[in-house]
Amino acid sequence: MTEIVLPGHANALGTIFGGQVMSWIDIAAAIAAGRHARKVVVTASIDALHFVAPIKVGHVVHIKAMVNF
């Protein structure tokens, strides 16, 4: 999944809101899990999420999701 960071996704410092990133991750995960299960799925929990570098307006974000056993 690829998204571009627009001004509406960002705070006053020009960096993306963490909740927006989490939302995109949740969507990518739901698509991967739904394709695997061939049913409607929900996110029950997430183990961890660490923000290691700022994502700024104009950056392109690539999110890759996969189902692991």
C-alpha positions as CSV (number, residue, x, y, z in Angstrom):
1,M,0.0,0.0,0.0
2,T,1.4,3.4,-0.9
3,E,0.2,6.7,0.5
4,I,1.5,10.3,0.1
5,V,1.6,12.5,3.2
6,L,-0.7,15.5,2.7
7,P,-1.0,18.6,4.9
8,G,-4.2,17.3,6.4
9,H,-2.3,14.3,7.7
10,A,0.3,16.4,9.5
11,N,0.7,18.4,12.7
12,A,2.0,22.0,13.1
13,L,5.6,20.7,12.7
14,G,4.8,19.2,9.3
15,T,5.1,15.6,10.5
16,I,2.4,13.0,10.2
17,F,0.1,12.2,13.1
18,G,1.0,8.8,14.6
19,G,-2.7,7.9,14.5
20,Q,-2.7,8.3,10.8
21,V,0.2,5.9,10.4
22,M,-1.6,3.4,12.7
23,S,-4.7,3.7,10.6
24,W,-2.8,3.0,7.3
25,I,-1.1,0.0,9.0
26,D,-4.5,-1.3,10.2
27,I,-6.0,-1.1,6.7
28,A,-3.0,-2.9,5.1
29,A,-3.2,-5.6,7.8
30,A,-7.0,-6.0,7.3
31,I,-6.5,-6.4,3.6
32,A,-3.8,-9.1,4.1
33,A,-5.7,-10.9,6.8
34,G,-9.0,-10.8,4.8
35,R,-7.4,-12.2,1.7
36,H,-5.9,-15.0,3.8
37,A,-9.1,-15.8,5.7
38,R,-11.5,-15.1,2.9
39,K,-13.8,-13.6,5.5
40,V,-14.4,-10.4,7.3
41,V,-11.6,-9.7,9.8
42,V,-10.9,-7.3,12.7
43,T,-7.8,-6.1,14.4
44,A,-7.8,-7.5,18.0
45,S,-4.5,-6.1,19.1
46,I,-1.1,-4.9,18.0
47,D,2.1,-6.0,19.9
48,A,4.3,-2.9,19.4
49,L,4.8,0.1,17.2
50,H,7.9,2.2,17.3
51,F,8.3,5.5,15.5
52,V,12.0,5.8,14.7
53,A,12.1,8.7,12.2
54,P,9.7,11.5,11.4
55,I,7.5,11.3,8.2
56,K,7.0,14.7,6.7
57,V,4.5,16.3,4.4
58,G,5.3,15.3,0.8
59,H,6.9,12.0,1.8
60,V,5.7,8.8,0.2
61,V,4.9,6.0,2.6
62,H,5.0,2.3,1.6
63,I,3.3,-0.2,3.9
64,K,3.7,-3.9,3.4
65,A,1.6,-6.4,5.3
66,M,1.7,-10.2,5.4
67,V,0.2,-13.0,7.4
68,N,2.7,-15.0,9.5
69,F,2.2,-18.3,11.3
